[in-house]
Amino acid sequence: MAEEREPITTTLAETENYMAWRAEEPDGETTYHLEFNDVTLHFFSEEWQEFIKLAQSVLDEEA
């Protein structure tokens, strides 16, 4: 049986209650994760890029 590899994870940012992290999956895919207390949102790379654009737009409106 082939050995299963674990994803390589990197914390992108963290506060007391929130965390953003990236996982380099064994199949070569990169996924992104946002943890908000008991809720975790999972994104593929394309979805993450769209989310970042959305978040940047919100921040620009608030400035």
C-alpha positions, -999 to +999 in steps of 0.1 A: +000+000+000+013+035-009+022+057+020-002+086+025+015+119+030+001+147+052-003+182+039+023+208+047+006+236+066+017+272+071+000+297+093-006+330+074-020+350+102-035+345+137-053+364+164-068+353+197-100+340+179-091+337+142-066+320+121-057+319+084-036+290+071-024+274+039-020+237+031+002+222+004-017+191-003+001+158-014-016+160-048+000+194-055-031+214-048-028+244-025-058+251-002-065+280+021-084+279+054-100+306+076-110+296+111-135+318+129-140+302+163-160+270+155-164+277+118-137+269+091-140+281+055-120+261+029-108+276-004-091+263-034-065+287-049-088+303-074-115+308-048-089+323-024-078+348-050-114+359-055-120+361-017-088+383-013-102+407-041-135+409-022-118+416+011-096+442-005-126+459-019-143+460+015-112+475+030-109+501+003-145+511+010-138+515+047-107+537+041 
